[in-house]
Amino acid sequence: MTTTTNDGTTATTSEGGATAQGYAPEQAPRLDWSALAPDVFKAMMRLDAAARKGVDPKLLELVKIRASQLNHCAFCLDMHSKDALAAGESVERIVQLAAWEESRHFYTEKELAAIELTEAVTVLTEGFVPDEVYGRAAEQFEEAELAQLIATITVINAWNRFGVTCRLAPGHYQPGSHA
């Protein structure tokens, strides 16, 4: 059986399921939701384009990566890490994003406020976004910019839900192909 490996190459899968290079086989997507609900997909694309207006491209990708890390969306992690690199983001800052609280010195105060707000909006276990988190973001962003940031965070969370539910496979995305 031929499969695509984590590094994007194809490999023959053995009887036990491992590839010739030792990688686990890629899981097949559960559902091609974008083909089955094309109007919803098109609406999501328009919403995504509207949300990103006025948001710095590097900050946009950091926010999308962080939300995707929290939501365990491998497809979106692949996509937004590649888009961040294509936008000029450094590998070091992308890698450190998972531990941003211990790696604060890699980010500006504005980026830290956006990352913290992303976590608060993404993980609503307390049922609300804390006033102090919102306040730090409000200090760093003009109101219109903050509104766009909140929209961006909301949209990536919606994309993550499609990705993890339908088990979209990472590794095949080409930077900029969904911009």
TORKOL-4160 file (C-alpha; in steps of 0.2 Angstrom, whole numbers, padded with zeros to 4 digits, m for minus):
179
<pt num="1" X="0000" Y="0000" Z="0000"/>
<pt num="2" X="0007" Y="0017" Z="m0004"/>
<pt num="3" X="0004" Y="0032" Z="0008"/>
<pt num="4" X="0011" Y="0049" Z="0011"/>
<pt num="5" X="0023" Y="0051" Z="0026"/>
<pt num="6" X="0025" Y="0065" Z="0038"/>
<pt num="7" X="0039" Y="0073" Z="0027"/>
<pt num="8" X="0028" Y="0073" Z="0012"/>
<pt num="9" X="0036" Y="0059" Z="0003"/>
<pt num="10" X="0027" Y="0043" Z="m0002"/>
<pt num="11" X="0031" Y="0026" Z="0005"/>
<pt num="12" X="0025" Y="0008" Z="0004"/>
<pt num="13" X="0016" Y="0002" Z="0020"/>
<pt num="14" X="0021" Y="m0014" Z="0027"/>
<pt num="15" X="0008" Y="m0027" Z="0033"/>
<pt num="16" X="0008" Y="m0020" Z="0051"/>
<pt num="17" X="0005" Y="m0002" Z="0044"/>
<pt num="18" X="0022" Y="0006" Z="0046"/>
<pt num="19" X="0030" Y="0014" Z="0031"/>
<pt num="20" X="0047" Y="0009" Z="0024"/>
<pt num="21" X="0054" Y="0024" Z="0033"/>
<pt num="22" X="0046" Y="0019" Z="0049"/>
<pt num="23" X="0033" Y="0033" Z="0049"/>
<pt num="24" X="0015" Y="0028" Z="0055"/>
<pt num="25" X="0003" Y="0028" Z="0040"/>
<pt num="26" X="m0007" Y="0044" Z="0037"/>
<pt num="27" X="m0025" Y="0043" Z="0043"/>
<pt num="28" X="m0038" Y="0046" Z="0030"/>
<pt num="29" X="m0050" Y="0060" Z="0032"/>
<pt num="30" X="m0067" Y="0056" Z="0039"/>
<pt num="31" X="m0077" Y="0067" Z="0028"/>
<pt num="32" X="m0074" Y="0080" Z="0014"/>
<pt num="33" X="m0085" Y="0093" Z="0022"/>
<pt num="34" X="m0080" Y="0107" Z="0010"/>
<pt num="35" X="m0086" Y="0097" Z="m0005"/>
<pt num="36" X="m0102" Y="0091" Z="0004"/>
<pt num="37" X="m0106" Y="0109" Z="0011"/>
<pt num="38" X="m0099" Y="0120" Z="m0002"/>
<pt num="39" X="m0109" Y="0135" Z="0003"/>
<pt num="40" X="m0103" Y="0134" Z="0021"/>
<pt num="41" X="m0085" Y="0132" Z="0015"/>
<pt num="42" X="m0087" Y="0148" Z="0004"/>
<pt num="43" X="m0095" Y="0157" Z="0018"/>
<pt num="44" X="m0081" Y="0152" Z="0030"/>
<pt num="45" X="m0068" Y="0158" Z="0017"/>
<pt num="46" X="m0077" Y="0175" Z="0015"/>
<pt num="47" X="m0078" Y="0176" Z="0034"/>
<pt num="48" X="m0059" Y="0172" Z="0036"/>
<pt num="49" X="m0055" Y="0185" Z="0023"/>
<pt num="50" X="m0065" Y="0198" Z="0032"/>
<pt num="51" X="m0058" Y="0194" Z="0049"/>
<pt num="52" X="m0040" Y="0196" Z="0043"/>
<pt num="53" X="m0042" Y="0213" Z="0036"/>
<pt num="54" X="m0030" Y="0225" Z="0045"/>
<pt num="55" X="m0022" Y="0212" Z="0056"/>
<pt num="56" X="m0003" Y="0210" Z="0053"/>
<pt num="57" X="0001" Y="0194" Z="0043"/>
<pt num="58" X="0014" Y="0188" Z="0056"/>
<pt num="59" X="0003" Y="0191" Z="0071"/>
<pt num="60" X="m0012" Y="0183" Z="0062"/>
<pt num="61" X="m0002" Y="0167" Z="0059"/>
<pt num="62" X="0004" Y="0167" Z="0077"/>
<pt num="63" X="m0014" Y="0168" Z="0083"/>
<pt num="64" X="m0019" Y="0155" Z="0071"/>
<pt num="65" X="m0005" Y="0143" Z="0076"/>
<pt num="66" X="m0008" Y="0146" Z="0095"/>
<pt num="67" X="m0027" Y="0142" Z="0094"/>
<pt num="68" X="m0023" Y="0127" Z="0083"/>
<pt num="69" X="m0011" Y="0120" Z="0096"/>
<pt num="70" X="m0024" Y="0122" Z="0109"/>
<pt num="71" X="m0037" Y="0114" Z="0099"/>
<pt num="72" X="m0025" Y="0100" Z="0093"/>
<pt num="73" X="m0029" Y="0104" Z="0075"/>
<pt num="74" X="m0014" Y="0096" Z="0065"/>
<pt num="75" X="m0021" Y="0102" Z="0048"/>
<pt num="76" X="m0022" Y="0120" Z="0054"/>
<pt num="77" X="m0005" Y="0119" Z="0063"/>
<pt num="78" X="0003" Y="0113" Z="0046"/>
<pt num="79" X="m0005" Y="0126" Z="0036"/>
<pt num="80" X="m0002" Y="0141" Z="0047"/>
<pt num="81" X="0016" Y="0136" Z="0052"/>
<pt num="82" X="0020" Y="0136" Z="0033"/>
<pt num="83" X="0010" Y="0152" Z="0030"/>
<pt num="84" X="0020" Y="0160" Z="0045"/>
<pt num="85" X="0036" Y="0155" Z="0038"/>
<pt num="86" X="0031" Y="0161" Z="0020"/>
<pt num="87" X="0026" Y="0178" Z="0029"/>
<pt num="88" X="0044" Y="0179" Z="0036"/>
<pt num="89" X="0041" Y="0173" Z="0053"/>
<pt num="90" X="0056" Y="0164" Z="0061"/>
<pt num="91" X="0056" Y="0145" Z="0065"/>
<pt num="92" X="0062" Y="0149" Z="0083"/>
<pt num="93" X="0046" Y="0160" Z="0087"/>
<pt num="94" X="0035" Y="0147" Z="0079"/>
<pt num="95" X="0043" Y="0133" Z="0090"/>
<pt num="96" X="0043" Y="0144" Z="0106"/>
<pt num="97" X="0024" Y="0148" Z="0104"/>
<pt num="98" X="0019" Y="0132" Z="0113"/>
<pt num="99" X="0028" Y="0138" Z="0128"/>
<pt num="100" X="0026" Y="0157" Z="0126"/>
<pt num="101" X="0024" Y="0160" Z="0144"/>
<pt num="102" X="0041" Y="0154" Z="0147"/>
<pt num="103" X="0048" Y="0162" Z="0131"/>
<pt num="104" X="0040" Y="0179" Z="0133"/>
<pt num="105" X="0056" Y="0187" Z="0127"/>
<pt num="106" X="0053" Y="0181" Z="0109"/>
<pt num="107" X="0037" Y="0192" Z="0107"/>
<pt num="108" X="0032" Y="0210" Z="0108"/>
<pt num="109" X="0020" Y="0216" Z="0122"/>
<pt num="110" X="0007" Y="0217" Z="0108"/>
<pt num="111" X="0010" Y="0200" Z="0102"/>
<pt num="112" X="0009" Y="0193" Z="0120"/>
<pt num="113" X="m0008" Y="0202" Z="0123"/>
<pt num="114" X="m0014" Y="0194" Z="0107"/>
<pt num="115" X="m0008" Y="0177" Z="0111"/>
<pt num="116" X="m0015" Y="0178" Z="0129"/>
<pt num="117" X="m0032" Y="0184" Z="0122"/>
<pt num="118" X="m0031" Y="0169" Z="0109"/>
<pt num="119" X="m0030" Y="0157" Z="0124"/>
<pt num="120" X="m0044" Y="0165" Z="0133"/>
<pt num="121" X="m0056" Y="0165" Z="0119"/>
<pt num="122" X="m0051" Y="0147" Z="0113"/>
<pt num="123" X="m0052" Y="0139" Z="0130"/>
<pt num="124" X="m0068" Y="0145" Z="0138"/>
<pt num="125" X="m0067" Y="0133" Z="0153"/>
<pt num="126" X="m0071" Y="0148" Z="0165"/>
<pt num="127" X="m0085" Y="0153" Z="0154"/>
<pt num="128" X="m0078" Y="0170" Z="0150"/>
<pt num="129" X="m0063" Y="0180" Z="0144"/>
<pt num="130" X="m0055" Y="0187" Z="0160"/>
<pt num="131" X="m0056" Y="0206" Z="0162"/>
<pt num="132" X="m0037" Y="0208" Z="0164"/>
<pt num="133" X="m0034" Y="0198" Z="0148"/>
<pt num="134" X="m0046" Y="0208" Z="0138"/>
<pt num="135" X="m0039" Y="0224" Z="0146"/>
<pt num="136" X="m0021" Y="0220" Z="0141"/>
<pt num="137" X="m0027" Y="0217" Z="0123"/>
<pt num="138" X="m0037" Y="0233" Z="0123"/>
<pt num="139" X="m0021" Y="0243" Z="0129"/>
<pt num="140" X="m0011" Y="0236" Z="0114"/>
<pt num="141" X="m0024" Y="0237" Z="0100"/>
<pt num="142" X="m0035" Y="0251" Z="0093"/>
<pt num="143" X="m0053" Y="0246" Z="0095"/>
<pt num="144" X="m0056" Y="0242" Z="0076"/>
<pt num="145" X="m0040" Y="0232" Z="0076"/>
<pt num="146" X="m0045" Y="0223" Z="0092"/>
<pt num="147" X="m0062" Y="0219" Z="0084"/>
<pt num="148" X="m0053" Y="0211" Z="0069"/>
<pt num="149" X="m0041" Y="0201" Z="0081"/>
<pt num="150" X="m0056" Y="0194" Z="0090"/>
<pt num="151" X="m0064" Y="0190" Z="0073"/>
<pt num="152" X="m0048" Y="0181" Z="0068"/>
<pt num="153" X="m0047" Y="0171" Z="0084"/>
<pt num="154" X="m0066" Y="0166" Z="0082"/>
<pt num="155" X="m0064" Y="0161" Z="0064"/>
<pt num="156" X="m0048" Y="0150" Z="0067"/>
<pt num="157" X="m0057" Y="0141" Z="0081"/>
<pt num="158" X="m0071" Y="0137" Z="0069"/>
<pt num="159" X="m0059" Y="0131" Z="0056"/>
<pt num="160" X="m0051" Y="0120" Z="0070"/>
<pt num="161" X="m0068" Y="0112" Z="0074"/>
<pt num="162" X="m0070" Y="0107" Z="0055"/>
<pt num="163" X="m0052" Y="0101" Z="0055"/>
<pt num="164" X="m0052" Y="0090" Z="0070"/>
<pt num="165" X="m0070" Y="0083" Z="0068"/>
<pt num="166" X="m0067" Y="0078" Z="0049"/>
<pt num="167" X="m0049" Y="0073" Z="0053"/>
<pt num="168" X="m0041" Y="0083" Z="0039"/>
<pt num="169" X="m0023" Y="0076" Z="0036"/>
<pt num="170" X="m0008" Y="0088" Z="0038"/>
<pt num="171" X="0007" Y="0088" Z="0027"/>
<pt num="172" X="0000" Y="0092" Z="0010"/>
<pt num="173" X="m0003" Y="0111" Z="0012"/>
<pt num="174" X="0007" Y="0123" Z="0001"/>
<pt num="175" X="0009" Y="0140" Z="0008"/>
<pt num="176" X="m0003" Y="0153" Z="0002"/>
<pt num="177" X="m0015" Y="0141" Z="m0007"/>
<pt num="178" X="m0029" Y="0146" Z="0005"/>
<pt num="179" X="m0025" Y="0164" Z="0007"/>
